[in-house]
């Protein structure tokens, strides 16, 4: 395993050399002139990276399209966020926590507790009310503090759509109960391009994350489900099994373990889900994790094990791989990368693995681990000039070959957007 720690060292000549190299490999081209001086492209042995240009916060991307928001407006780009062809007034733009660009062109986006859908490139948009499994409306609770209604729809991962049996299925879970007030923990899905959004799974009532002085009979969560968690780290589809996997956090607070792995299958004919709990553990475990990926039928994930341990214990961290059927048996896991710090965000595309450090737990400011060859070799970089940031919500490469990554202050407060472009191997 190789290890590198790079520091910014850019003068004008090196910036122009890097820009020329990017153009040669299908880089940002015309968009290069729109970068701020502070957002200059930097180069490591394995990738180029840059902050998003001035303008809307780039919340999601797909192929050549991007969705952004800011200054009381929402935006849609058709050229990889170089310009914004479509926009609309949206007063609550600063509270957007989720967006997804659907294959049919629809745009689904959410504030902390409300979902919206546009089917005409933001000319219009309408609220979407989530449906319970019985078909009734699933409505957000009335928060004691209107400024803290909870993050009903905010995800930590960045891939939420998959082709299943010839149609696109949108599935995601909310990473919540850190900022913004208490909220129930759910997995949502849509089979019709966001026109209808339903509950795929609801976790139980966690006594630790409730409105103050609320009667337990009115607690948030599914009263019929004894399985509790703090939030969802990710939901991912394995096409080989035609099954979804999800993992949750966080720690046992005296009410039961909150780290779980579940496996779910969807029956389209019945429009019904079947979920099974695969494992439940406390926090010093490789199963306290995220960044679930499937490649050639193999399961990959990154562990952010933490919590209490004895002096002679080590944290069960790293990036792991196994056959899905062997998940519950650690003796059959292959550790691809012995991570020193917590990492629960990861993406794999074209055999390139990118994973981010949890900044409060790392000696790096902005830590990124990268493998260009599906885990055979590794390098680790500190992109320290960006400050104390945690990379999360990794999204697949756009049409110009750039991954999109959220940089969060400390752990989860929104800060900047980073684009990373792997170098050819």
C-alpha positions as CSV (number, residue, x, y, z in Angstrom):
1,X,0.0,0.0,0.0
2,X,1.4,3.4,-0.9
3,X,0.6,6.5,1.0
4,X,0.9,10.2,0.0
5,X,0.1,13.5,1.6
6,X,-0.1,16.4,-0.8
7,X,0.0,20.1,-0.1
8,X,-1.1,22.9,-2.3
9,X,1.7,24.3,-4.4
10,X,0.3,26.1,-7.3
11,X,1.7,29.1,-9.2
12,X,0.2,30.5,-12.4
13,X,2.4,28.4,-14.7
14,X,1.4,25.1,-13.0
15,X,-2.2,26.1,-13.0
16,X,-2.1,26.7,-16.8
17,X,-0.2,23.4,-17.3
18,X,-2.9,21.6,-15.4
19,X,-5.7,23.3,-17.3
20,X,-4.1,22.3,-20.6
21,X,-3.8,18.7,-19.3
22,X,-7.5,18.7,-18.4
23,X,-8.5,19.9,-21.8
24,X,-6.4,17.1,-23.3
25,X,-8.3,14.5,-21.4
26,X,-11.8,15.9,-21.9
27,X,-11.6,18.4,-19.0
28,X,-13.7,21.4,-18.1
29,X,-13.0,23.2,-21.3
30,X,-15.0,26.5,-21.5
31,X,-15.9,26.3,-17.8
32,X,-12.3,26.8,-16.8
33,X,-12.5,30.5,-17.2
34,X,-15.3,30.7,-14.7
35,X,-13.3,29.4,-11.8
36,X,-12.3,31.7,-9.0
37,X,-8.6,32.1,-8.2
38,X,-9.2,30.3,-4.9
39,X,-10.8,27.4,-6.9
40,X,-7.8,26.6,-9.0
41,X,-7.5,23.0,-10.2
42,X,-5.0,21.2,-8.0
43,X,-3.2,18.0,-9.0
44,X,-2.2,14.9,-7.2
45,X,-0.6,11.7,-8.5
46,X,-4.0,10.1,-8.9
47,X,-6.5,12.9,-9.7
48,X,-7.3,16.5,-10.4
49,X,-9.7,18.4,-8.1
50,X,-11.3,21.8,-7.8
51,X,-14.0,23.5,-5.9
52,X,-17.3,24.4,-7.7
53,X,-17.2,27.8,-9.4
54,X,-19.0,30.8,-8.0
55,X,-22.8,30.6,-8.3
56,X,-25.5,28.2,-7.2
57,X,-24.6,25.4,-4.7
58,X,-24.3,22.3,-7.0
59,X,-26.4,19.8,-5.1
60,X,-26.6,17.0,-7.6
61,X,-25.4,16.0,-11.1
62,X,-26.2,13.4,-13.7
63,X,-24.5,13.1,-17.1
64,X,-24.5,16.6,-18.4
65,X,-27.2,18.0,-16.1
66,X,-26.8,19.6,-12.6
67,X,-29.2,21.0,-10.0
68,X,-28.3,23.9,-7.8
69,X,-29.7,26.4,-5.5
70,X,-29.0,29.7,-3.7
71,X,-30.2,33.3,-3.2
72,X,-33.9,32.3,-3.2
73,X,-33.7,30.4,-6.4
74,X,-33.3,26.9,-7.8
75,X,-31.3,26.2,-10.9
76,X,-30.9,23.6,-13.6
77,X,-27.8,23.3,-15.8
78,X,-27.4,21.4,-19.1
79,X,-23.6,21.7,-19.4
80,X,-22.1,20.3,-16.2
81,X,-22.8,23.3,-14.0
82,X,-20.8,25.7,-16.3
83,X,-23.9,27.7,-16.8
84,X,-27.5,27.6,-15.6
85,X,-30.1,27.5,-18.5
86,X,-33.1,27.2,-16.2
87,X,-34.1,28.8,-12.9
88,X,-37.1,29.6,-10.7
89,X,-37.8,31.5,-7.6
90,X,-37.8,29.3,-4.5
91,X,-37.9,31.2,-1.2
92,X,-36.8,28.2,0.9
93,X,-33.7,27.5,-1.2
94,X,-31.2,27.8,1.6
95,X,-33.0,24.9,3.4
96,X,-32.7,22.4,0.5
97,X,-31.3,19.1,1.8
98,X,-31.8,16.7,-1.2
99,X,-32.2,16.6,-4.9
100,X,-32.2,13.9,-7.6
101,X,-32.2,14.1,-11.4
102,X,-34.3,11.4,-12.8
103,X,-33.7,9.5,-16.1
104,X,-37.0,10.9,-17.6
105,X,-35.8,14.5,-17.0
106,X,-37.8,15.1,-13.8
107,X,-36.2,16.9,-10.9
108,X,-37.1,15.8,-7.3
109,X,-35.8,18.0,-4.5
110,X,-36.6,18.6,-0.9
111,X,-36.2,21.1,1.9
112,X,-35.9,19.8,5.4
113,X,-39.5,18.4,5.6
114,X,-41.1,19.0,2.2
115,X,-40.6,17.3,-1.2
116,X,-41.1,19.0,-4.6
117,X,-41.1,17.8,-8.2
118,X,-40.5,19.6,-11.5
119,X,-41.4,17.9,-14.8
120,X,-40.6,20.8,-17.1
121,X,-37.1,22.0,-16.3
122,X,-38.2,24.2,-13.4
123,X,-40.8,26.1,-15.2
124,X,-43.1,24.8,-12.6
125,X,-42.8,22.6,-9.5
126,X,-45.3,21.1,-7.1
127,X,-45.3,19.6,-3.6
128,X,-45.2,15.8,-3.4
129,X,-46.8,14.2,-0.3
130,X,-45.2,10.9,0.7
131,X,-47.6,8.0,0.9
132,X,-47.8,5.4,3.7
133,X,-47.8,1.8,2.9
134,X,-51.6,1.8,3.4
135,X,-51.9,4.6,0.8
136,X,-52.6,7.4,3.2
137,X,-50.6,10.6,3.4
138,X,-47.4,10.5,5.4
139,X,-47.1,14.1,6.8
140,X,-44.2,15.7,8.7
141,X,-44.8,16.3,12.4
142,X,-45.4,19.8,13.7
143,X,-42.1,20.7,15.3
144,X,-42.0,22.6,18.6
145,X,-39.3,24.8,17.0
146,X,-40.4,25.8,13.4
147,X,-36.8,26.4,12.6
148,X,-35.9,22.8,13.4
149,X,-38.5,20.6,11.6
150,X,-36.0,17.7,11.1
151,X,-34.2,16.4,8.1
152,X,-36.8,14.1,6.6
153,X,-35.1,13.6,3.2
154,X,-31.4,14.4,3.5
155,X,-29.1,11.5,2.5
156,X,-25.5,10.9,3.3
157,X,-24.8,8.8,0.1
158,X,-25.0,10.2,-3.4
159,X,-26.5,7.4,-5.6
160,X,-30.2,6.9,-5.4
161,X,-31.5,5.6,-8.7
162,X,-31.1,2.2,-10.3
163,X,-32.5,0.3,-13.3
164,X,-34.6,-2.6,-12.0
165,X,-36.4,-4.8,-14.5
166,X,-36.4,-2.2,-17.2
167,X,-37.5,0.8,-15.2
168,X,-35.8,3.3,-12.9
169,X,-36.3,2.8,-9.2
170,X,-35.5,5.7,-6.8
171,X,-34.6,4.6,-3.3
172,X,-33.0,6.6,-0.5
173,X,-32.9,7.0,3.3
174,X,-32.5,10.0,5.5
175,X,-29.4,10.9,7.4
176,X,-30.8,12.9,10.3
177,X,-30.9,13.6,14.0
178,X,-27.6,15.5,14.0
179,X,-28.7,19.0,12.9
180,X,-32.2,20.4,12.4
181,X,-34.2,18.8,15.1
182,X,-35.6,15.2,15.8
183,X,-37.1,13.4,12.9
184,X,-38.3,9.8,12.1
185,X,-35.9,7.6,10.2
186,X,-37.3,6.2,6.9
187,X,-36.4,4.7,3.5
188,X,-38.4,6.2,0.6
189,X,-38.9,5.0,-2.9
190,X,-40.5,6.0,-6.2
191,X,-41.2,3.9,-9.3
192,X,-42.6,6.7,-11.5
193,X,-40.0,9.4,-11.8
194,X,-40.8,11.0,-8.5
195,X,-44.5,11.6,-9.3
196,X,-45.3,9.4,-6.3
197,X,-43.1,8.8,-3.4
198,X,-43.8,6.1,-0.8
199,X,-42.4,4.6,2.4
200,X,-40.3,1.5,1.8
201,X,-39.4,1.1,5.5
202,X,-39.8,3.0,8.7
203,X,-37.6,2.5,11.8
204,X,-39.0,2.4,15.3
205,X,-39.3,5.1,18.0
206,X,-35.9,6.0,19.4
207,X,-36.4,7.5,22.8
208,X,-33.3,9.6,22.5
209,X,-34.4,11.6,19.4
210,X,-37.8,13.0,20.3
211,X,-39.3,16.4,20.9
212,X,-39.0,17.4,24.5
213,X,-41.7,16.4,26.9
214,X,-43.6,14.6,24.2
215,X,-45.9,11.8,25.4
216,X,-44.3,8.4,24.2
217,X,-47.6,7.6,22.4
218,X,-46.8,10.5,20.1
219,X,-43.1,9.8,19.6
220,X,-41.7,9.9,16.1
221,X,-41.1,6.6,14.3
222,X,-43.1,3.4,13.6
223,X,-44.8,2.3,16.8
224,X,-45.0,-1.3,15.5
225,X,-41.2,-1.6,14.8
226,X,-38.8,-2.3,17.7
227,X,-35.7,-1.8,15.5
228,X,-34.3,1.7,16.2
229,X,-31.5,3.8,14.8
230,X,-30.3,7.4,14.7
231,X,-30.1,7.7,10.9
232,X,-29.4,5.9,7.7
233,X,-25.9,5.9,6.2
234,X,-26.8,4.6,2.8
235,X,-29.1,2.4,0.6
236,X,-27.6,0.6,-2.4
237,X,-28.9,-1.9,-5.0
238,X,-27.2,-5.2,-5.9
239,X,-28.4,-6.2,-9.4
240,X,-26.9,-9.7,-9.1
241,X,-29.3,-10.5,-6.2
242,X,-32.0,-7.9,-7.2
243,X,-31.8,-6.8,-3.6
244,X,-31.2,-3.5,-1.7
245,X,-28.9,-3.2,1.2
246,X,-28.9,-0.4,3.9
247,X,-26.8,0.3,6.9
248,X,-27.5,2.6,9.8
249,X,-25.9,4.3,12.8
250,X,-25.1,5.2,15.5
251,X,-24.4,4.0,19.1
252,X,-26.2,2.2,21.9
253,X,-27.6,4.9,24.1
254,X,-29.3,2.5,26.5
255,X,-32.2,1.8,24.3
256,X,-30.7,-0.9,22.0
257,X,-28.1,-1.1,19.2
258,X,-28.5,1.5,16.4
259,X,-26.1,0.0,13.9
260,X,-27.9,-2.4,11.6
261,X,-27.6,-3.9,8.1
262,X,-30.9,-4.7,6.4
263,X,-31.5,-6.5,3.1
264,X,-34.7,-5.6,1.2
265,X,-36.4,-6.9,-1.9
266,X,-39.1,-5.1,-3.9
267,X,-42.1,-7.0,-5.5
268,X,-43.3,-4.7,-8.3
269,X,-46.4,-6.8,-8.9
270,X,-47.6,-6.2,-5.3
271,X,-45.8,-2.9,-4.9
272,X,-44.5,-4.3,-1.6
273,X,-41.2,-4.6,0.2
274,X,-39.7,-7.4,2.3
275,X,-36.9,-6.4,4.7
276,X,-34.7,-8.7,6.7
277,X,-32.2,-7.6,9.5
278,X,-28.8,-9.1,8.6
279,X,-26.8,-7.9,11.7
280,X,-27.1,-5.5,14.6
281,X,-24.1,-4.3,16.5
282,X,-22.7,-1.5,18.7
283,X,-20.4,1.2,17.4
284,X,-16.8,-0.3,17.5
285,X,-17.5,-2.6,14.6
286,X,-16.8,-2.7,10.9
287,X,-20.6,-2.9,10.5
288,X,-20.9,0.7,11.7
289,X,-20.3,1.7,8.2
290,X,-21.4,3.3,4.9
291,X,-20.3,3.7,1.3
292,X,-21.9,0.5,0.2
293,X,-21.1,-0.5,-3.3
294,X,-21.5,-3.6,-5.5
295,X,-19.0,-4.5,-8.2
296,X,-19.3,-7.8,-10.1
297,X,-21.6,-9.1,-7.5
298,X,-19.1,-8.4,-4.6
299,X,-20.0,-6.2,-1.7
300,X,-17.7,-3.3,-0.8
301,X,-18.1,-0.9,2.2
302,X,-16.2,1.5,4.4
303,X,-16.3,1.4,8.2
304,X,-16.3,4.4,10.6
305,X,-16.1,2.3,13.8
306,X,-15.9,4.4,16.9
307,X,-17.2,4.5,20.5
308,X,-15.9,2.9,23.6
309,X,-13.0,0.4,23.5
310,X,-10.6,-1.1,26.0
311,X,-6.9,0.0,26.0
312,X,-5.9,-3.2,24.3
313,X,-8.6,-3.0,21.6
314,X,-8.2,-1.4,18.2
315,X,-11.0,0.1,16.1
316,X,-12.5,-2.3,13.6
317,X,-12.1,0.1,10.7
318,X,-11.1,-0.1,7.0
319,X,-12.5,-0.7,3.6
320,X,-13.8,-4.2,3.2
321,X,-15.0,-6.6,0.5
322,X,-16.9,-9.9,0.6
323,X,-19.6,-12.0,-1.1
324,X,-23.0,-10.6,0.0
325,X,-23.9,-13.9,1.6
326,X,-20.8,-13.7,3.8
327,X,-21.5,-10.3,5.3
328,X,-22.4,-11.6,8.8
329,X,-19.1,-13.7,8.9
330,X,-16.1,-11.4,9.5
331,X,-13.7,-14.3,8.9
332,X,-14.7,-14.2,5.2
333,X,-14.1,-10.5,4.8
334,X,-11.2,-9.1,2.9
335,X,-9.7,-5.9,4.2
336,X,-8.7,-3.8,1.2
337,X,-7.5,-0.8,3.1
338,X,-6.5,-0.5,6.8
339,X,-8.0,2.9,7.5
340,X,-6.6,4.7,10.5
341,X,-9.6,7.1,10.6
342,X,-13.4,6.8,10.4
343,X,-14.6,6.6,6.8
344,X,-18.3,6.0,5.9
345,X,-18.6,7.7,2.5
346,X,-17.3,5.9,-0.6
347,X,-18.0,5.5,-4.3
348,X,-16.7,3.0,-6.9
349,X,-16.9,3.7,-10.6
350,X,-14.7,2.4,-13.5
351,X,-12.6,0.5,-10.9
352,X,-11.7,3.8,-9.1
353,X,-12.5,3.9,-5.4
354,X,-12.8,7.2,-3.6
355,X,-13.5,7.4,0.2
356,X,-13.6,10.4,2.5
357,X,-12.4,10.9,6.1
358,X,-14.7,12.0,8.9
359,X,-12.9,15.3,9.7
360,X,-13.4,15.5,13.4
361,X,-11.9,12.0,13.8
362,X,-8.9,12.6,11.5
363,X,-5.6,14.3,11.7
364,X,-6.1,15.3,8.1
365,X,-8.0,18.5,7.3
366,X,-9.8,17.1,4.3
367,X,-8.8,13.4,3.9
368,X,-9.4,11.4,0.8
369,X,-8.3,7.8,0.1
370,X,-8.1,6.6,-3.5
371,X,-7.5,3.4,-5.3
372,X,-7.3,3.4,-9.1
373,X,-7.5,-0.4,-9.4
374,X,-10.4,-1.6,-7.3
375,X,-8.5,-1.9,-4.1
376,X,-5.1,-3.4,-5.2
377,X,-3.2,-0.2,-4.5
378,X,-4.0,2.9,-2.4
379,X,-3.0,6.5,-1.7
380,X,-4.2,8.9,0.9
381,X,-4.3,12.7,0.5
382,X,-4.9,15.7,2.7
383,X,-6.5,18.5,0.7
384,X,-5.8,20.7,3.6
385,X,-6.4,24.1,1.9
386,X,-10.1,23.4,2.0
387,X,-10.1,23.4,5.8
388,X,-11.6,20.9,8.2
389,X,-14.0,19.2,5.9
390,X,-15.7,15.8,5.6
391,X,-16.2,14.5,2.0
392,X,-19.7,12.9,1.6
393,X,-22.5,12.4,-0.9
394,X,-20.2,11.1,-3.5
395,X,-21.9,11.2,-6.9
396,X,-21.0,9.4,-10.2
397,X,-18.9,11.2,-12.8
398,X,-20.6,13.7,-15.0
399,X,-20.3,13.9,-18.8
400,X,-16.9,15.5,-18.4
401,X,-15.6,12.8,-16.0
402,X,-15.8,14.7,-12.7
403,X,-17.1,13.1,-9.5
404,X,-19.2,15.5,-7.3
405,X,-18.5,15.5,-3.6
406,X,-20.0,17.5,-0.7
407,X,-17.5,19.1,1.6
408,X,-19.1,19.4,5.0
409,X,-17.9,21.7,7.8
410,X,-16.6,19.4,10.6
411,X,-18.9,16.6,9.9
412,X,-22.3,17.5,8.4
413,X,-22.9,21.2,8.1
414,X,-23.0,22.3,4.4
415,X,-19.9,24.1,3.2
416,X,-18.5,23.6,-0.4
417,X,-18.8,21.3,-3.4
418,X,-15.6,19.5,-4.6
419,X,-15.2,18.0,-8.1
420,X,-12.6,15.2,-8.5
421,X,-11.4,13.8,-11.8
422,X,-9.3,10.6,-11.7
423,X,-6.3,10.4,-13.9
424,X,-6.2,7.7,-16.6
425,X,-4.4,4.6,-15.5
